[in-house]
Amino acid sequence: MTARILDGEAVASRIRAEVADAVIALRAEGVHPGLGTILVGDDPPSARYVAMKHADCDEVGIVSVHEHLRADVAQDELEAVIARFNADPAVHAYLVQVPLPGGLDEEAALLAVDPRKDVDGLHPENLGRLVMGAPGPLPCTPAGIVELLASYDVAVEGRHVVIIGRGLTIGRPLALLLALKRPGCNAAVTVVHTGVTDLAAIVRTGDIVVAAAGSAGLVTPDMIKPGAAVVGAGTSWSGRKLLSDVDEAVSEVAAWITPRIGGVGPMTRAMLLRNTIRAASRSAPLGATAPVPK
C-alpha cells in the first residue's frame, strides 16, 4: 500500500482564492481587511513564519500591519503595542507570535489581545466558545486539519481519532473540535502523549492519527493500522531542516498521509486568512452583501 498524499498546499491554494474574492467584495463595501503581527526578538523559525503570513496577505490583498520589537523589550512596552492593535480599526485581526523571549509573561500578553481580534482562536474566551460549540474564531491548525481531511473525503464522523500531543495550539483544541457534532467532525477522540504506557498499542487503534508532539520520527509504521489516515502536525528543526513527527516509511502502511512539507503548515496559514476575513466582515456596513468564506 502506498498512501495518498494529503496535499495541504493544494487545498490552501483554493482557500486563498476564496479569500481573495472575499477581499474584493469587502473592499467594495469600504472595508480593507487588515492582519497584524507582533514579533519579539529574532527567533529564526518565528521570523520565517511571520514572513510567510505576510506573503500570503500580499497574495490575497489583505493589508499587513507588522511590529517587530527587540528581544529585551519590557512587558509594559509589549502590552502597549497590543493595546494599540486592539484600538486600531485598520487591524481587524492579529497575533502575538510565540514563543516570546524569556523574561516576558507570555500568558499576560496573550490575555491582553482583544478576543474579537484573536486571529489564532486561542484566547480563553474563544476556546470557551469552542467548548460550547458556539460561533467564534477556530484555532488555525485544528481547523486546517479538519478542512484538509474533508477535502480528501477522509471519513471522520463515527471514526476513532488518536491525537498524540496535548498542547494548547493543536492537541487540546483539535480534540474539542473533532468531538463536536458538526460536518467533518463527530468522531470518537483519544488524546495521548509521549509519557503514556504502550503508546504504540493505543495509536494502532486509530482510524485517523494526528501526531502533534514535536518529536521527530515518533510515529513509525508498526504503530499504524493499515489503511489509516496519518497527519503529521508536529514539527521540529534539525539545523535548517524541518522534521515531521511521522516517519516517512508510514506511507507504506497508511491510506492517506501528509507530506513532510506542504501538509498542515499551509492549511494553518490559510485558516489565519479565513479568520481575518471573518473578523473584517464584522466591520462591513449594515446590509452589506460581501461573502465570507465558510
Sequence and secondary structure as in RCSB ss.txt:
>XXXX:A:sequence
MTARILDGEAVASRIRAEVADAVIALRAEGVHPGLGTILVGDDPPSARYVAMKHADCDEVGIVSVHEHLRADVAQ
DELEAVIARFNADPAVHAYLVQVPLPGGLDEEAALLAVDPRKDVDGLHPENLGRLVMGAPGPLPCTPAGIVELLA
SYDVAVEGRHVVIIGRGLTIGRPLALLLALKRPGCNAAVTVVHTGVTDLAAIVRTGDIVVAAAGSAGLVTPDMIK
PGAAVVGAGTSWSGRKLLSDVDEAVSEVAAWITPRIGGVGPMTRAMLLRNTIRAASRSAPLGATAPVPK
>XXXX:A:secstr
   EE  HHHHHHHHHHHHHHHHHHHHHTT   EEEEEEES  HHHHHHHHHHHHHHHHHT EEEEEEE TT  H
HHHHHHHHHHHH TT SEEEE SS  TTS HHHHHHTS GGGBTTS SHHHHHHHHHT SS   HHHHHHHHHHH
HTT   TTSEEEEE   TTTHHHHHHHHHSSSTT   EEEEE TTSTTHHHHHTT SEEEE S  TT B GGGS 
TT EEEE  EEEETTEEEESB GGGGGT SEE  SSSSHHHHHHHHHHHHHHHHHHTTS TT       
